[in-house]
Amino acid sequence: MNAPPTTLRDLEALCERALVPRERLGELAAVAARYAVAITPAIADLIERGDAQDPIARQFVPDAAELVARAGDRGDPIGDDAFSPVEGVVHRYPDRVLLKVVNACAVYCRFCFRRETVGPGRGGLSRAALDAALDYIGARPQIWEVILTGGDPLVLSARRLEAVVTRLAAIAHVKVIRVHTRVPVAAPERITAALVRALRAPDKASFVVLHANHPRELGKAARAACARVIDAGIPMLSQSVLLRGVNDDAATLGALMRALVECRIKPYYLHHADLAPGTAHLRTSIAEGQALMRTLHGRYSGLCQPAYVLDIPDGYGKSPIGPNYLSDDGASVEDFNGRRHRYPPPR
Ligand code: SF4
């Protein structure tokens, strides 16, 4: 009997699955030594073998370009550290905090903005650190929402996740618990009834935000995993990263947004890729991103429109970066066909 497929965690395993040619192992060794590698069976099945430019391969298969340093790249591109009052907590905005419960993920994305801190064996918060993080949240009544992130919180067992959610739910002023995850796509089999139950907290609103970047990621198993979450009464939103060679064309981006909405997932954010080290080959310009957003506007349902956002480097937070349809003087507005109209209209 064949053993069930397992997550590919090193170059030799990628080579055996024909995801990298043997002759490239030497040049990729330094990449794999520096940045974590993991490709789950679900993701491996999506990759077109022998095509290094395949949009799924570009997201997960190591590339020698990851060792190319660019001026402006930074290890902590969105400035988490400067806003971390206690281990595991990032408190950047007044009414919400990130709680980084674990530093591992099911898969490791080649463009990850936390690539210097995530990886296998990096563990999660110790019991004492979690206690301190929850004490911090509990002592600040202005914290209305807690965003569980990492790493990927859905790599935790249902039991550990439930313990965290239950303790958060016991804090009266925390009304919303949001979970950021790639797991429904990367390892849909992990979305069990027990895990879904662990996400729910009585009298609190739970949301799950799926990270997905290409319509092929939303195959049958991923869709079923998302449906298990939504059918349990947990709304889902999405976040996608604009990536060169992955989703930087109007047809792919539009198809991704439609696929998400068909799964009852509201597109929330389209992130401009962060200045993470070794990811310049996957970044677009902001002008390219704005042009793509213009192609979505008016041609795709309003449900398919995410906000295009940039995390301002060094921790200044996220801002929407357009495009802008209102003229600078506020006197005219552009329609989805590029025609400009005075507002209010002349009598
Ligand atoms: S799942 Fe998220 S945190 Fe993990 S490697 Fe991908 S982008 Fe980074």
Residues whose N, C-alpha, C, O or C-beta is under 5 A from the ligand:
A	BS01	SF4	C105 V107 Y108 C109 C112 F113 G150 G151 D152 R182
